[in-house]
Amino acid sequence: MNILIGYGYFPTTTGRYLEEKFAAEHQITFVGTAGEGRPGYPPNVDLIDLTQRLAIQPDLFLYIDSGHSAYLPHSIEKLNCPTAAYLIDVHLGPRLRQPLAALFDYVFVAQRDYLADYQIAPNQHVEWLPLACDPAVHKPLGLPRVYDVGFVGHVGARDQRGQLLGALAAHYALNDYRRDYSREEMAEVYNQSKIAFNHAIRDDVNMRVFEAMACGALLVTNRIGNGLLDLFQEGKHLVTYQTQDELVERVAYYLAHDDERQAIARAGQAEVLARHSYQQRAEKILSVVFQQAPGGRAPLRDVAERQLVARYAELYSKFRLLDASFDLLRLAFSEKQARVTAFTQFVAAVLRRVKYG
């Protein structure tokens, strides 16, 4: 199968894991952005033009939400193959990803509590698809567990996650959680940690949940809904907390009770490796598109050109892609209504860039 796959490149993003799993069994053409020496395309690359130039007849186009680098190719709705989006950061708000979702025949949402926000169009297929681990990376390494608690991820200067880590650091041995880690270094940290700390800032079931468990650390995470306890059993696969005091108490208890900690960590590791790998997620996407729910159709496949211009203009503005906004303005110059919309959104993109960078 020939699969176009696109995302804003970043070495630890979900897209890289999925791309590697698809590439093991299918012909992959990467149409995302460049990064760290890897070649790529402009964030608004025209997919029809690109496939014609490269003589590619794709069977599927898969867009993966990056969260790191703005990316939205053009002419998605004109492709003669199914199109799918894996939207990761839906918990950050619908203003960007809801209008984006309308470009795709299939939408996979990583956070269960936000599924209903995307189940709007009658012919478009929308489904929950949680994040996962990669057993080729997140695996036992035989390293001594020298850290009481390990954490890899973003820590803000004054956010709650940082405060909780500070409270733990006052009592226990932690890794240097303020530095950046490669994905291989991240796996080493979790292999060296007795307990992996997680705090989902907006109640998202994030990548860390799966990665830390796969490395054999006991996951201690904040108690949330969003499908977490549909995937794992509290006290069997992981441990949860609600407050800072409860977090410190839970960590103290499981550091003092090695057998209990190791039993839960082993059970969590077995569960995540058995049911929650990126290989399984890749297989699920293909199964849904080609077997379980064939015939999904994006709402924007059936609208007038001026409506497409308006939607792309809105999205490029929200992504703060000035070059893409300007390119669209030039394309829309021949039609007054489209030109006005494109110009308005270009100005908005400039203002967003000034305000947010």
PLY file of the C-alpha trace (Angstrom):
ply
format ascii 1.0
element vertex 357
property float x
property float y
property float z
element edge 356
property int vertex1
property int vertex2
end_header
0.00 0.00 0.00
1.25 3.48 -0.88
0.68 5.88 2.01
1.32 9.60 2.08
2.07 10.64 5.64
2.48 14.23 6.77
3.19 16.04 10.01
5.26 18.89 11.34
8.52 17.04 11.92
9.87 16.77 15.45
12.02 13.86 16.68
9.73 12.78 19.55
6.35 13.49 17.99
3.69 10.82 17.54
4.00 11.08 13.78
7.53 9.70 13.77
6.51 6.60 15.69
3.55 5.90 13.43
5.53 6.58 10.28
8.12 4.00 11.29
5.44 1.37 11.91
3.70 2.00 8.59
7.06 1.97 6.79
7.81 -1.55 8.02
5.01 -2.97 5.86
4.02 -0.31 3.33
5.49 2.16 0.87
5.64 5.50 2.69
6.08 8.92 1.15
6.75 11.59 3.77
5.11 14.89 2.79
5.62 16.77 6.06
8.03 19.53 7.01
11.80 19.27 7.21
13.66 19.03 10.50
17.04 18.14 12.01
18.63 17.32 8.66
15.64 15.45 7.31
14.28 16.85 4.02
10.68 17.86 3.77
8.21 20.21 2.15
6.68 23.62 2.87
3.90 23.43 5.48
1.30 24.30 2.82
2.59 21.96 0.09
-0.06 21.28 -2.57
-0.68 17.53 -2.44
-2.20 17.30 -5.91
0.77 19.07 -7.46
3.20 17.01 -5.39
1.71 13.64 -6.27
1.70 14.56 -9.96
5.34 15.63 -9.85
6.39 12.51 -7.99
4.10 10.21 -9.99
2.55 8.89 -6.76
-0.85 7.22 -6.73
-1.57 7.14 -2.99
-3.97 4.70 -1.36
-4.22 6.84 1.78
-3.15 10.23 3.07
-2.59 10.37 6.83
-2.17 13.71 8.60
-0.82 13.55 12.15
-1.22 16.39 14.62
2.27 17.41 15.68
1.96 20.07 18.33
5.45 21.24 17.46
5.58 22.60 13.92
2.64 24.18 12.08
1.69 22.09 9.06
-1.33 22.01 6.76
-0.92 20.88 3.16
-3.24 22.21 0.49
-5.76 20.30 -1.67
-6.36 17.52 0.88
-10.03 17.36 -0.13
-9.12 16.87 -3.81
-7.11 13.66 -3.33
-8.63 10.59 -5.01
-7.92 8.40 -2.02
-9.21 8.22 1.54
-7.81 10.88 3.86
-7.40 10.52 7.62
-6.30 12.77 10.45
-4.98 11.70 13.83
-5.71 14.66 16.11
-3.64 14.52 19.29
-3.99 17.83 21.12
-7.78 18.15 20.99
-7.74 18.93 24.72
-6.13 22.29 23.94
-9.38 23.55 22.45
-11.58 23.12 19.36
-10.91 26.45 17.66
-8.12 25.09 15.48
-8.74 21.36 15.19
-12.50 21.37 14.60
-12.26 23.36 11.34
-9.21 21.28 10.42
-11.10 18.01 10.89
-13.63 18.87 8.19
-10.95 18.32 5.53
-10.69 14.58 6.24
-12.77 11.49 5.51
-11.65 9.83 8.76
-10.79 11.52 12.03
-9.08 9.71 14.90
-9.16 11.59 18.21
-6.55 10.81 20.87
-8.58 12.08 23.85
-11.88 10.31 24.48
-13.68 13.14 26.30
-13.44 15.32 23.18
-14.82 12.76 20.75
-18.30 14.32 20.62
-16.82 17.66 19.51
-15.86 15.99 16.22
-18.84 13.72 15.62
-20.70 16.34 13.62
-20.75 15.45 9.90
-23.00 12.48 9.01
-20.72 10.85 6.40
-17.41 11.43 8.14
-16.09 8.63 10.35
-14.78 9.73 13.78
-13.25 7.39 16.35
-11.26 7.40 19.60
-7.68 6.22 19.15
-5.50 6.62 22.26
-1.78 7.28 22.14
0.63 4.37 22.58
4.20 3.17 23.10
6.86 1.87 20.76
8.33 -1.38 22.13
11.40 -0.84 19.95
12.19 2.27 22.01
10.21 1.97 25.24
11.52 -1.31 26.55
13.51 -2.83 29.42
17.18 -1.89 29.17
18.52 -3.66 32.25
19.63 -0.42 33.89
19.75 0.04 37.68
16.84 2.09 39.01
18.86 4.88 40.56
16.07 7.49 40.61
13.22 7.35 43.07
11.09 9.32 40.62
11.64 10.06 36.94
10.05 12.61 34.63
10.67 13.72 31.04
8.59 16.48 29.49
7.73 20.13 29.52
7.84 21.93 32.86
6.66 25.53 33.10
8.21 27.94 35.56
5.02 28.30 37.59
2.67 25.55 36.43
1.21 22.89 38.69
3.37 20.19 37.16
6.48 22.13 38.15
5.18 22.66 41.67
4.49 18.96 42.11
7.93 18.03 40.80
9.46 20.54 43.20
7.60 18.91 46.10
8.91 15.50 45.07
12.46 16.77 44.57
12.46 18.04 48.17
12.17 14.44 49.40
13.37 12.07 46.69
16.08 11.52 44.09
14.90 12.72 40.67
16.55 12.95 37.26
17.28 16.41 35.84
13.69 16.92 34.70
14.25 20.44 33.36
16.52 19.40 30.48
15.52 18.08 27.06
15.92 14.40 26.28
15.97 12.44 23.03
13.48 9.61 22.86
16.26 7.10 23.57
17.44 9.13 26.57
13.85 9.35 27.77
13.58 5.56 27.74
16.80 5.37 29.74
15.40 7.75 32.39
12.26 5.65 32.85
14.34 2.48 32.97
16.39 4.07 35.74
13.32 5.21 37.71
11.40 3.25 40.30
8.40 5.55 39.81
7.44 7.62 36.77
5.61 10.83 37.65
2.90 12.19 35.38
0.64 15.19 35.65
-1.73 15.69 32.73
-2.09 19.44 32.55
-5.50 19.41 30.85
-6.56 15.88 31.74
-5.08 14.38 28.57
-4.03 10.75 28.46
-0.61 11.72 27.16
2.29 9.85 25.57
4.09 9.62 28.92
1.42 7.29 30.32
2.24 4.60 27.78
5.97 5.24 27.44
6.80 5.15 31.15
4.76 2.00 31.76
6.40 0.24 28.80
9.80 0.93 30.37
8.79 -0.87 33.56
8.47 2.06 35.95
5.46 2.35 38.22
3.30 5.11 36.74
1.90 7.54 39.32
-0.43 9.94 37.53
-3.17 12.39 38.43
-6.67 10.94 38.66
-8.56 11.92 35.53
-11.40 10.68 33.35
-10.90 10.83 29.60
-10.79 7.04 29.26
-7.69 6.46 31.38
-9.41 3.92 33.62
-11.05 2.26 30.64
-7.55 1.49 29.39
-5.93 0.58 32.71
-7.04 -0.52 36.18
-6.07 1.65 39.12
-4.01 -0.29 41.64
-3.35 -3.07 39.13
-1.60 -1.29 36.25
-0.94 2.18 37.68
-1.44 4.41 40.72
-3.28 7.74 40.82
-3.36 10.79 43.06
-5.58 13.84 43.41
-3.62 16.33 45.52
0.00 17.17 46.22
-0.19 15.59 49.67
-1.67 12.41 48.21
1.06 12.34 45.55
3.84 12.56 48.15
2.14 9.92 50.28
1.69 7.52 47.36
5.29 7.90 46.29
6.52 7.35 49.85
4.37 4.23 50.22
5.48 2.54 47.00
9.13 3.39 47.54
8.88 1.66 50.91
7.03 -1.37 49.49
9.19 -2.72 46.70
7.19 -5.88 46.05
3.90 -4.03 45.58
5.52 -1.38 43.41
7.22 -3.91 41.19
4.09 -6.04 40.84
2.01 -3.09 39.61
4.82 -1.91 37.35
5.12 -5.38 35.77
1.38 -5.64 35.25
1.26 -2.17 33.72
4.14 -2.96 31.44
2.55 -6.21 30.27
-0.77 -4.49 29.60
0.64 -1.59 27.63
2.91 -3.79 25.53
0.06 -6.21 24.79
-2.61 -3.65 23.85
-1.16 -0.20 23.28
1.66 -0.16 20.73
1.96 2.13 17.72
2.00 -0.97 15.52
-1.49 -1.75 16.80
-2.57 1.86 16.25
-1.32 1.75 12.64
-3.18 -1.49 12.03
-6.32 0.01 13.54
-6.23 3.03 11.23
-5.94 0.83 8.15
-8.62 -1.55 9.40
-11.10 1.28 10.00
-10.46 3.00 6.67
-10.44 -0.07 4.44
-12.48 -2.72 6.28
-14.61 -1.54 9.19
-15.93 1.78 7.87
-15.19 2.22 4.16
-16.78 5.20 2.44
-16.08 7.95 4.97
-16.32 11.36 3.35
-14.97 14.74 4.43
-17.57 17.53 4.62
-15.31 19.84 2.62
-15.18 17.50 -0.37
-18.62 18.78 -1.36
-18.47 22.56 -1.01
-17.82 25.44 -3.40
-14.28 26.63 -4.07
-14.84 29.91 -2.24
-15.75 27.95 0.91
-12.53 25.98 0.61
-10.56 29.20 0.25
-12.24 30.54 3.36
-11.46 27.40 5.37
-7.82 27.18 4.33
-7.43 30.93 4.92
-8.87 30.53 8.43
-6.57 27.62 9.23
-3.39 29.17 7.85
-4.17 32.26 9.89
-4.68 30.24 13.07
-1.47 28.30 12.40
0.26 31.69 11.89
1.62 30.52 8.54
2.22 33.89 6.89
3.69 32.54 3.65
0.79 30.12 3.25
-1.72 32.89 3.96
-0.09 35.12 1.36
0.03 32.32 -1.23
-3.68 31.75 -0.72
-4.37 35.45 -1.08
-2.67 35.44 -4.48
-4.64 32.38 -5.59
-7.92 33.97 -4.52
-7.24 37.27 -6.31
-9.58 36.55 -9.23
-12.73 36.20 -7.11
-13.81 39.14 -5.00
-15.50 37.26 -2.16
-12.65 34.79 -1.79
-10.12 37.63 -2.07
-11.74 39.55 0.77
-11.78 36.47 3.01
-8.17 35.60 2.22
-7.02 39.16 2.83
-8.87 39.38 6.16
-7.32 36.13 7.35
-3.86 37.18 6.15
-4.10 40.32 8.28
-5.25 38.16 11.21
-2.26 35.86 10.66
0.11 38.84 10.79
-1.48 40.04 14.02
-1.28 36.56 15.56
2.37 36.29 14.58
3.09 39.68 16.20
1.24 38.69 19.36
2.34 35.09 19.78
5.51 34.85 17.72
0 1
1 2
2 3
3 4
4 5
5 6
6 7
7 8
8 9
9 10
10 11
11 12
12 13
13 14
14 15
15 16
16 17
17 18
18 19
19 20
20 21
21 22
22 23
23 24
24 25
25 26
26 27
27 28
28 29
29 30
30 31
31 32
32 33
33 34
34 35
35 36
36 37
37 38
38 39
39 40
40 41
41 42
42 43
43 44
44 45
45 46
46 47
47 48
48 49
49 50
50 51
51 52
52 53
53 54
54 55
55 56
56 57
57 58
58 59
59 60
60 61
61 62
62 63
63 64
64 65
65 66
66 67
67 68
68 69
69 70
70 71
71 72
72 73
73 74
74 75
75 76
76 77
77 78
78 79
79 80
80 81
81 82
82 83
83 84
84 85
85 86
86 87
87 88
88 89
89 90
90 91
91 92
92 93
93 94
94 95
95 96
96 97
97 98
98 99
99 100
100 101
101 102
102 103
103 104
104 105
105 106
106 107
107 108
108 109
109 110
110 111
111 112
112 113
113 114
114 115
115 116
116 117
117 118
118 119
119 120
120 121
121 122
122 123
123 124
124 125
125 126
126 127
127 128
128 129
129 130
130 131
131 132
132 133
133 134
134 135
135 136
136 137
137 138
138 139
139 140
140 141
141 142
142 143
143 144
144 145
145 146
146 147
147 148
148 149
149 150
150 151
151 152
152 153
153 154
154 155
155 156
156 157
157 158
158 159
159 160
160 161
161 162
162 163
163 164
164 165
165 166
166 167
167 168
168 169
169 170
170 171
171 172
172 173
173 174
174 175
175 176
176 177
177 178
178 179
179 180
180 181
181 182
182 183
183 184
184 185
185 186
186 187
187 188
188 189
189 190
190 191
191 192
192 193
193 194
194 195
195 196
196 197
197 198
198 199
199 200
200 201
201 202
202 203
203 204
204 205
205 206
206 207
207 208
208 209
209 210
210 211
211 212
212 213
213 214
214 215
215 216
216 217
217 218
218 219
219 220
220 221
221 222
222 223
223 224
224 225
225 226
226 227
227 228
228 229
229 230
230 231
231 232
232 233
233 234
234 235
235 236
236 237
237 238
238 239
239 240
240 241
241 242
242 243
243 244
244 245
245 246
246 247
247 248
248 249
249 250
250 251
251 252
252 253
253 254
254 255
255 256
256 257
257 258
258 259
259 260
260 261
261 262
262 263
263 264
264 265
265 266
266 267
267 268
268 269
269 270
270 271
271 272
272 273
273 274
274 275
275 276
276 277
277 278
278 279
279 280
280 281
281 282
282 283
283 284
284 285
285 286
286 287
287 288
288 289
289 290
290 291
291 292
292 293
293 294
294 295
295 296
296 297
297 298
298 299
299 300
300 301
301 302
302 303
303 304
304 305
305 306
306 307
307 308
308 309
309 310
310 311
311 312
312 313
313 314
314 315
315 316
316 317
317 318
318 319
319 320
320 321
321 322
322 323
323 324
324 325
325 326
326 327
327 328
328 329
329 330
330 331
331 332
332 333
333 334
334 335
335 336
336 337
337 338
338 339
339 340
340 341
341 342
342 343
343 344
344 345
345 346
346 347
347 348
348 349
349 350
350 351
351 352
352 353
353 354
354 355
355 356
